[in-house]
Amino acid sequence: MTPLFERWPTDGRALVEQAVTAHGGAAAWQSVRSVKLGFGAASGVLARFKGYPTAFGAPREFEVRPHEQQTIFHAYPDARHRGWFLNGDVMIEDVATRQPVAQSRDHRRTFTGPEKRRQWNPLDALYFFGYALWHYHVLPFTLGDARFIRLVGDAGIEVEFAASVHTHCRRQCFFFDAEGRIARHDYVANVLGIWARGCHFWQSYREVNGLQIAHERRVSARAFGRPVPLTALSVSLASR
């Protein structure tokens, strides 16, 4: 996907172009077909509140197919099954037979009203983490397709994603480190509620298939535009 940068100012475009280079470059992004990472550990208030690890567990590894809008959870919710996020749909299949045992079309529609407060089952967690991991791993390469809103400080931008993009919310802010890598990512997790305002810190970058991938991800609660000392979610990943 080639960034369009329609109506972007020069400074905003320069930030994203530097980020694309810092994350591995456009050529590596265009050639990559999948990114596989092992699951290390998860903790935080959100994970416990939604039922981890009793109501749903973690995959052995996940695989993002960035150009196909797919995330695959291997050995999920157990060793005999595999979970798929498929452009908004979710499915859990039997590994041996390749037959679905649970599925839901357009699963986001189920997170409305009081249902946003429910404890998650394996399909719910598959949807949330499936779309989130897909979107994280197409960034910053697809930022230029979003609508530019404003510059934020010296090294940040606010953008608005199209309604067709599977992500937390339409308007999000990105802050870049001195090398141009994404260091902080602010958003509202709408499937949880308007209160779910997070500062997501991208840390411990390592190269995977030519791309720079954050292997430590920590989401802090956010109030008045600033992180507060409450860890909503912390996840560590491992290269395969």
Residue, then its C-alpha position, 0 to 999 in steps of 0.5 A: m500500500t503506497p502512502l497517499f499523503e493527501r493534503w498532508p503538510t510537509d512536516g507531517r509527511a517528513l515525520v512519517e517518511q522518517a518513521v517508514t525508513a526507521h521501521g525497515g523501509a518501504a521495500a521491506w514492507q512491500s515484500v513481507r507476507s507475514v510476521k510471526l511472533g511468540f507470546g511471552a507474558a501478559s499482565g495488567v488491569l485490563a487483562r484481569f478485568k476481561g478474564y485472562p487467563t481463566a476465561f481466555g488464554a494466550p496463543r503459543e504464537f501469532e502470525v500477522r498477514p499485513h497485506e491481507q488484514q489477517t491475524i492467526f493465533h496458533a494453539y488458541p484457545d488450546a493446542r487443538h485449535r487455531g484462531w483467525f481474525l479475518n478483516g473484521d470476522v473471527m473464527i476458531e477452527d479445529v487444526a486437524t479437520r480445518q472445520p470451524v468450531a466457533q465463528s462470528r461475522d463482523h464481531r465488532r457489532t457485538f460490543t454495544g451498550p452494556e455488552k462493552r462491560r462483559q467478560w470476554n470469551p475466546l472469540d471476544a479476545l481473538y477479535f480485540f487482540g486480532y485487530a489490534l495486532w494487525h493494525y500495530h504491524v501495518l504501522p507506520f507504513t499505512l499512516g500516509d493513507a490516513r487523514f492528517i489532523r495536526l502536528v503534536g509537539d515536535a515529534g508527534i502527529e494526530v491522524e484520522f483513519a478511514a472507517s474501513v480500517h480495523t483499529h481502536c478508534r478513528r482518531q489516534c496520535f503517534f509520537f516518534d523517538a529520535e530515530g523515527r520509530i514509534a515510541r508512544h501511541d495514544y487512542v481510545a479502545n472503543v470496544l471497551g468504552i469511551w473511558a478506555r483512553g490509553c498511552h501505548f508505549w512501543q519498546s524493545y525493537r528487534e528486526v523481524n523479516g527486515l522490519q523493526i518490531a516492538h517486542e515489549r508493549r505497555v499500555s498506561a491509562r491516560a488522563f488529560g493527555r498524559p499517562v497515569p501510573l496504572t498499567a492497563l496491559s503489558v505484553s512481551l513478545a518473542s521472535r520465532 
